[in-house]
Amino acid sequence: MTVFVAGVCVFWVLTQVTRQIALDDAREHARNVQGWTRVMILGSKRPSLPAPGTVEERLPAKDLLLPYRYTGLRLLAEGNGRYYVVPNDWKVENGEPICAVRESDDVWISLQSA
């Protein structure tokens, strides 16, 4: 029984240490938004990106399949056909929103080095 309790305690301590390391790493990563991958989005419709600081443009050329361009974004994460983006001046401390953009035929997403 003592070995079991000791094993549970070791497991709990390792879980807490791992959690703290992950939180510290996430905070450090969030402080350097300017170093993240830049994102440009072209769309056929005008999506609503609630992020302040996002630059929206309607491209002047006629007959474009994707006439709306969004810049001023950085890539936070991607997965399952979604790109989670934030504005260039995003601060985790302010509780600003994170935008999820789904891949589709109506959306083109360009990832560019910082």
C-alpha positions in Angstrom: 0.0 0.0 0.0 2.9 2.4 0.8 4.4 1.9 -2.6 1.0 2.7 -4.3 0.6 5.9 -2.3 4.2 6.9 -3.1 3.6 6.2 -6.8 0.4 8.3 -6.7 2.3 11.2 -5.0 5.1 11.0 -7.6 2.6 11.0 -10.4 0.8 14.0 -8.9 4.1 15.9 -8.5 5.2 15.2 -12.1 1.8 16.3 -13.3 2.0 19.6 -11.4 5.6 20.3 -12.6 4.7 19.5 -16.2 1.7 21.8 -16.0 3.8 24.7 -14.6 6.4 24.2 -17.3 3.7 24.3 -20.0 2.2 27.4 -18.5 5.5 29.2 -18.3 6.3 28.2 -21.9 2.9 29.4 -23.2 3.3 32.8 -21.4 6.8 33.2 -22.9 5.5 32.3 -26.3 2.6 34.8 -26.0 5.0 37.7 -25.2 6.6 37.4 -28.6 3.7 37.7 -31.1 5.8 39.6 -33.6 8.0 36.6 -34.0 5.1 34.3 -35.0 4.2 33.3 -38.5 2.4 36.1 -40.4 -1.0 35.2 -42.0 -2.8 36.7 -45.0 -6.3 35.6 -45.7 -8.1 36.1 -49.0 -11.8 35.4 -49.1 -14.8 35.5 -51.5 -17.1 36.9 -48.8 -16.5 39.4 -46.1 -16.0 37.4 -43.0 -16.2 39.1 -39.7 -12.9 39.0 -38.0 -13.5 40.7 -34.6 -9.8 41.3 -33.9 -8.9 44.9 -33.6 -5.8 45.8 -35.6 -6.7 43.5 -38.5 -6.5 45.2 -41.8 -9.3 44.5 -44.2 -9.2 45.5 -47.9 -11.5 45.1 -50.8 -9.2 44.5 -53.8 -10.0 46.9 -56.6 -9.7 44.5 -59.6 -13.1 43.2 -60.9 -14.0 39.6 -61.3 -11.7 38.3 -58.6 -12.8 35.1 -57.0 -11.3 36.2 -53.6 -11.7 40.0 -53.5 -11.3 40.5 -49.7 -7.8 40.6 -48.1 -7.0 40.5 -44.4 -3.5 41.2 -43.1 -2.1 42.2 -39.7 -2.6 38.7 -38.4 -0.3 36.1 -36.7 -0.7 32.3 -36.5 -1.3 31.0 -33.0 -2.1 27.4 -33.9 -3.5 25.3 -36.7 -5.3 21.9 -36.8 -8.3 20.1 -38.3 -8.6 22.5 -41.2 -8.7 25.6 -38.9 -6.2 28.3 -38.4 -6.3 30.2 -35.1 -5.0 33.7 -35.7 -4.5 36.9 -33.6 -3.8 40.5 -34.6 -0.1 41.7 -34.6 -0.5 43.6 -31.4 -2.4 40.8 -29.5 -1.7 40.5 -25.8 -2.8 37.5 -23.8 -3.2 39.6 -20.6 -5.9 41.7 -22.2 -8.2 38.8 -22.9 -8.5 39.7 -26.6 -10.3 37.3 -28.9 -8.7 34.6 -31.0 -10.1 34.1 -34.4 -10.7 30.7 -36.0 -10.6 30.6 -39.8 -11.7 27.4 -41.5 -10.2 26.2 -44.8 -12.6 26.1 -47.6 -13.0 26.8 -51.3 -14.0 30.4 -50.5 -10.9 31.1 -48.3 -7.2 31.1 -49.2 -4.7 31.3 -46.3 -1.1 32.3 -46.8 1.5 31.7 -44.1 4.6 33.8 -44.3 7.8 33.8 -42.2 8.0 36.4 -39.5 
